[in-house]
Amino acid sequence: MTTLSLSTSSAATLRADAVVIGLAKGDDGPSVVAGGEAVETAFGGALDSVLTALGATGAEGEITRVPAAAGAGSLKAPVVVAVGLGAAPEDGFGTDQLRKAGGNAARAVAGLKKAAVAIALGDAASVGAFAQGVLLGAYTFDAYRENSLEGRKPAVKDVVLVGAKARDKAVKAAFEEALVVAESVNKARDLVNTPPNDLNPKVFAGIAVDLGKNFGFKVEVMDEKALAKGAYGGILGVGQGSATPPRLVRLGYTHPKAKRTIALIGKGITYDSGGISLKPAGANETMKMDMAGAAAVLGAVTAIARIGLQVNVTGWLALAENMPSGTATRPGDVLRMYGGRTVEVLNTDAEGRLVLADAITRACEESPEKIIDVATLTGAMMVALGNKTYGIIANDDDFRSAVHDAAERTGEPSWPMPTPAELRRSMDSTIADIKNIGERMGGGLSAGVFLREFVAEGVAWAHLDIAGPAYNEGEVSGYTAKGGTGVAVRTLVQVAADVADGTI
C-alpha cells in the first residue's frame, strides 16, 4: 500500500527515485507550475524547452519523463516526471484537477520505491485533494493474480509532498482526513471487485463486524431467522432463491456531542442473476458489483467514525444474493414488506428496490432527520446520464440540492432528477398495494418513486442511483481505477460533515 507524507525539504535535495512536477497547458506551450522552481533551476531555466522538444503540451493526464542528467546534475532524483494538469484557470487549479493530477502521478511512478512531488499546493483543500488522488490512483486489485503478476508494476511505495505547508495545522488535518477517506474508498473498491464466490451476504456482514471492531462503531447483524421473525419480506423474498441466505446489517456511529442524525442505506446484492427474470447473455458478467451501494455505505461510515465527525450516523446494509431456483420468488408473487405494505413482484430483476424498501422502513423507525440510500438500481439511469454521472432523486428539493452540491465538491459527478407524479399511477396493482415496476419509460425515476413510498412522513430522503459510475469498464484515467470505483463514499462523508456543521 502506498504511504504519503508531507515534507519541508527541497525537491532538488530530497533523495527519491523520481521527482514529479506539474505542467500547465498554455497558448505558448507548456509551462512548469508553481512548486517546480528548484527543478527548473537544475535545468538552467530550460526545462520548458526540453519538455516541448519531447512533445509535451501540458494536457490533462499527459506524462512526460526527462532524465535528470539532462539538467545541471543538482537533482538527487534520477528522473523528472512531468504530469499534465491542463489549462490553468484564472483562480488556480481546482481541487478535482489536483485530485486527477495526483492519480495520474501515482500511476506514472508505479514500480518505484519513492517519489517526491514538487507541485505547490497552496491551501488545505488542495493538499487534501492531491493526496486523495495519489492514494486512489495508486490503487490496484491483485488479490486473485498468481502467474499474471509478472510484468505488472506494483504501486509506488512512498510519495512525499514537498509542495505543501507541512507544519500548518489546517493542512495537516486536511491531509489526514484525505488519507482516511481515500482508504475507505479503496476498501469499497476491494469489496466491489471481490468475486461473488468469495463475497456473499454472510461474508460481507462479517467484514462489517471486523471494521466496526477496528474503528469504533457498533455492528448488528440480522440473519435469516431474525429477518423472518421481523417479517422483512422484501429482503427475504429477494434472497430466498439462493443457497446463501440474506442479511440486514445495522452500523451505528455516535458522537457524544452530536445533536443530529443521518441514516445511510446501501443496496447489497452480492450477485444479481435477475432471479427468475433472468438477465440476458452478456449482462451477468459484472453483476458482482450490484452491492456497490452497500460497499459505499460501509466505507463512508468507517471514514466518518475514523474522522470523528460530530454527527450520529446509522448505516444499513441490505444484503442478499438474487438467484433463480425452485425456491426463488416468481413474477406474480406478492411480498409482504417490513411494516406491512404488500408488493406485487412482476420482475424479479427489479430486486434492489425491494431490499431497500425494507431497510428504509426500518431506518425510519429510529427517526433520523435525513436518509440517503445508495444503489446500483437501474440501467435506465445509465441511459439517461451515462457511465460517469449518478442520479439524485429526493422528496425534498433543498436536500436534493444540498446532496448534489456535496457531490460536486468532492469531485463525484451527479445530477438532480425529478419524481413525476404520473409514474406512481403506473405502479398501481390490482391485487396488492403497489407493483415493483412501472412503465418502461422513465424507469430510473419510477424506481425512485417506488422507494419514496417507504419513507416516513417528515424525513428528508435522497436516493443515489450509482448504476453508471459504480463500475468502470473503460479506460483508467485520473484517479478512476478499472473495476469498482468506490463512488458515493466521498459524497456521503461530505454530506455527513455538512450535517454536523449545520449547513444541511
N, C-alpha and C positions, 0 to 999 in steps of 0.2 A: 504494500500500500504506500502511496506517495505521501511523504511528510512535507509540510510547509513551515517556514519560519520567516521572521522579519529581521532585518539586519541594517545597521548604520554604516557598514563597510562600503567602500567604493567598488563599483563593478569592475574596475580595472585591476584592483589588487586582490579581490576575492578569488581564492582557488576553487575552480569549478571545471567541469568538462565542457561547458558551453555558457556563453553569456547571451541572453535574449534581449533584443531591443525592439521597439515598436517603430513601424514605418507607416507614415500617413500618405495618402494619395492626394496629389495636388495638380494644378493645371500645368505647372512647370516641371513635373516629375515627382518622384518620391522624396520624402524628407524624414529624417530621424526625429521621432517625437521626444518631448522633454523627458529627461532621465538618462538619455544615452550620450550625454556630453563627454563623459570620460572615454567612451568607446570611440566617439568621433575624434577626440584629441589623439588617441592612439593611432588613428589613420591619417593624421595630419590634416584633418578637415576635409579629406577627400572621400569619406565613406559614402556619401550620397552618389558621387560619380561612379564609385566601384559598384554599388548596388544597381545603378541604372545600366551600367555596362553588362551586368549579369542578367538583365531583363526584368528587374524588379519594378513594380509600379505602385506598390502600397495598397493594392486592392485587398479587401477584407478576406482573410483566410490564406492569403499568399505567403509562402515560406521561401526564404532565400538564405542560403548558407555561404559564409565567407570565411576562409582560413584566417585566423588571427595573425599569421605570419605575413599576410598582405599589408598589415599595418606597421607600426614602428617597433613592434615586439614588446610593448609595455603591458600588454594584457596577460594575465595569468591563465585565462581560459584559452584553449587552442582553437575554438570555433566561435564565430559570431552568428547567431540565428536571428534574422530579421523577420518579424511577424507583421503582416499587413493588417492594419486596423480600418482601412477605408478612408474616405474623406473626413476630415476633422470639422465637426460643426463649430459655429462661431462661439458657442458657450462651452466648448470642450467635448471630449468623448463621453458618450452616455454610459450608464452602468452596464447595459446589455452589450454594448460594443466591447467594453472591457472584459465582460464575462466571456464573450466569444473569443476574444484575443487570448485569454487565459487558457481556454480549452484548446485552441489551436497551438499555443506554445507548448502545452503539456504533451501533445501528440508529436510535435516536432522534435522534442528531446527524448522521446521514448528510447529505452535501451541504455541511457546514461545514468551514472550514479548521482551526479549533482549538477544543477543548473542554477545560474544566477539571473534574475530578471531585472533589467535596468530600464524600467518604464516608470515615469513619475506618476504616482497615484496620490493625488493631492489631498483628498479627504477620506473620511472613514468609509463612506459608501463605495468609493472607487476601490479601496483596498479590499473590502468585503466582496465586491463583485468579481474582481480579478482572481482573488484566492479561491472563491467558489468555482469559477470557471476552470482553474487548474485541476482541482480535485475531480470535477465532473468530466473534464476532458481526458484525464488520465485513466478513467475507469475502463477496466476490461473484465470479461467474464470467461475465465478459463477453467472453471471447476470440472468440466467434463472433457477437457482436452488431455490426451496422453501423447500419442505419436505425433499429432498435428501441432504440438507446441514448437517443434523445430522450425526455426526461421522466423518466429514471432518475437518481436521486441517486447520485453517487459516494460511496465510503466516506469518512468523516471523515479528514482528512489527519494531524492531530496531536491526541493525547489526553495530557493532563498529570494525573497523580495527585498531588493535594496533601494527601490524607489518609493519607499513609504516612510512615514514618520513613526519609526519603531517604538519610540518612548511615549507617544501620545496615547492617553487613556481611551479616548473615543476610538482611535484606530485599533488599538489592541482589542477592545470589546467587539468591534465590527468584524475583525479578523477571526476571533474565536467563535463568534456566532456563525460566520460563514462556513467555517470548517464543520461545525455541528450539523448545520442544515445540509451541506453537501454530503456528509457521511450518511445522513438519513435518506437523501435522495438515492444514493448508491445502494443502500440497503433495500429500498423499494425496487430498484432495478434488479438486484440479485433475485428477489422473490419472483418478479415477473419472468425472468429468464430461466428460472428453475423448471425443469420438465415436470409434467403432471404426475409421472410415476413416482416422483420423489417429493411432490408438494401437493398433498391432499388436505381436506379441511382439518383433520386431526393434527397433522404435522404443522400446518400454518398456525393453528391455535397454540401449539407447543412453543413455536418461535416467539409468539406474542408474550407468552408467560415468561420466557427467558429474558426478553427485553425489558419487561416490567420489573423483574428482579434486579437487573443490572442498572436501570436508570430511574428507579424510584416512582413508578406508577403502578396502580393496582390492576390486576387482570382477573376477570371471572369468566369461566368457560361453561357454557350450557351445552351438554352433549345431547344425543338424540332422545334420551329418556326425559331429560329436563325440558326439551323442546316439546315433546309430546304432552307432558304434564301441563305445560303452559299454553298449549294449543296454538303453537306457531305454525299454522297451516301453510303459509307461503314457503318458508324455508324447508319444512318437511316435504312439501309437495314437490319442490324442485329437486331435492336430494334423494327422493325415495327410489329412483331408478338406479342408483349407484351402490356398489358393494361397500363404499366408504361413506358412512353417514355424515350428515351436516353438523355444523357448529354455529353458535352465535356467541361472539366474544365481546365482553364489555371491558373497555380500557378506562381507567379513572385517574386523572391527574388533578390534584387540588393544590392551591397555594394559600397559605394561611391569611394573606391579606387580600385575597381576591374577593370581589363583590359581584362578578358577572360570570355567566356560564354559557358555553357554546358546546353543541354536540356535533360530532363529525361521524358520518356513516359511510362505509365503503362496501361496494358490491364485491364479493369474493368468490366468484365461480372459478374454482381451480382448474376446471376443464369444462368447456361447453361444446358438446356434440350437437346441441339443438334438441336433444331428447327425442321423443317420437317424431317431432317435426324436424327430422334430421337435416343438418346443413348439407348443401351440395358439395361435390368433389371440388377441392381447391379452397374451400372455406374453413377447413378444420385445422390446417397445419399450424396456425398461430394461436389457437384458442386456449393455450396455456396462459395467455395474457389477460384473460377475462376476469382476473382477480386484481387488476391494476388499481382499481379504486380502493380496495381493502389494503393493498400494499401502501398506497399513498396515505391513507388514514393512520396506519401503524407507524409509518415513517414520520408523519407530522407530529403525532402525539409523543413519540420518542424525542424528537427535536425540541418540542415545547417543554417537556419535562427537563431535558438537559440544560436548556437555556434558563429555565426558571421563570417563565412568563407569569405575570400576576393576573391569572385568569384560571377559572375552573373549566376543565375540558373532560367530556366523556367521548370515547371513541367506540364505535360499534362495527364489528367485522361480521358481515353476514356471509358465512362460508358454506358452500355446497358444491357438489360435482353434478353436472347435468348430463345424465346418460340415458340411453334407451335400453329398456329391458322389460321383462314380464311384470315388473313391479312399478314401472315408471308411470308418471302422470300422463293421461291421454288427452288429446284435443277433445274437448267436450266435457271434461271433468269440471266439477265445481269445488273450489277450495275455500274452507272457512279460515280466514286470516286471523292473526293475533288481534284481538279486540272485537272479533265477531263479524266483520264485514265479509260478504261472500263474493268470490271472483270466479267467473266462468272462463276457463282456460281454453282459448281457441287456437293458440300457437304456443307450443312448449318451448320454442326458441325465444320467446319474449319472457324469459325467466328472471332476468335481473330485477325487473320492477317488482316481482313477487317477493324475493328475499328482502329487497329494500323496504317494501311496504311494511313487512313485519317489524323490521328494525326501526323504521321511522316511528311507528306507533309506540313501540317500547321506549324509544328515546324520549318521546314527548311526555311520557308519564313522569319523568323527572323534572319537568318544567324548565327546560333550558330557554334562554331568551332567543337564541338563534340556532338554526340547524343547517348544516351543509351536507348533502350526500354527493358522493363521487362514484362514477360508474362508467365503464365501457359499455354504454347502454344500447346505442342504436347505430346501425350502418347509415341510417337516414341523416344523422348529424354529420357524418363524414361526407355525404353527398352535398350537404349544404355548405360546409365550412372547410372541407379538405382534410389533409392529414396532419396539419400542424396547429390547428386552432380548435379549441374546445368551446362548446356552447354553454351558456349560463341561462337557466330558467329559474324564475323565482315567483313567490307570491307577494313580494314587496318590492316596488321599483327602487326605492332608496337602497335597500340591502343588495339588490342585484347590481346596482351601480357601484356600490362600495366593494363588492367582491371583484367586479371587473377591474376597478382601479387597483386593488391589491395585486391582482394577477399581472396587470401591465407593469407595475412597479418591480415585480420580481422577474420579469422577462418571460412570462408564460402567456403566449398569445391566446386570447379568448374573445368571445363576442356575445353580447346580450341577445337573448331570443324571447319571443312572445309566447303567451299561452292563450291562443284563440278559444273563445267560449264554445264555438260550434264543434270543436274537436271532442268535447266531452259528450255531446249527444251521440257521436258515432261509437261510443263505448257503452251505450245502454244495452243491457242484456234482457232477454225475455224471461229468463229463469233465475237470475242472480242480481246482486246489487250493481255489478259492473263487469264488463269484459276486460280481458288483459290486453286486447289490441283494439285499435280503432281503424279509421280509414287509412289507406296506404299513403296518400299524400300528406306530408307533414308528420311523418312517423316519429321523428325525433321530438317534435313538440307534443304529440299526443302521449308519448311516454312520460313527459314531464307533467302533463295534465293528470294522468293516472296517479302519479306519486303525490301530487298536491292533495288528492282526496284523503290521504292518510296523515296529513299534517294537522296537529291540533290547532284549534282556534287561538289566535293571538301570538303564535310562534312565527317569527320571520324565518323563511326557508329558502334555500337556494340549491339547485341541482346542477352539478357539473357533469356534462356528458363528454368524457375524455376519449371516446372511441377512436378518434383520429390520431391524436398525438401520443397515445399511451405506448405505442409500439412502433419503432422506426425500422421499416424495411428498405428505406432508401439509403442514400449516402451519408457517411459520417461528416458532420460539419460543426464548427464551433465547439460547443460543449455537449452536443447531442450525440449519444452513442448509438451503435446498432442495437436492435432489440428493445428491451424495456427502457423507457426514458425517465421513469420516476416523476412524470408530470403530476402536478397539483400539490405535491409536498410543499413546495415553496409558497404557493398561493395560500394554502391552509395555515401555514406558520405565520404568514404576514397578516391574514385575517385575524388570527388569534391575538397577535401583537396589537392590532388596531382595536380589537375589543378590549384588551387590557388597558390601552391608553385612553379609551373612551371616545375614539374618533369614529367608531361604528356603533 
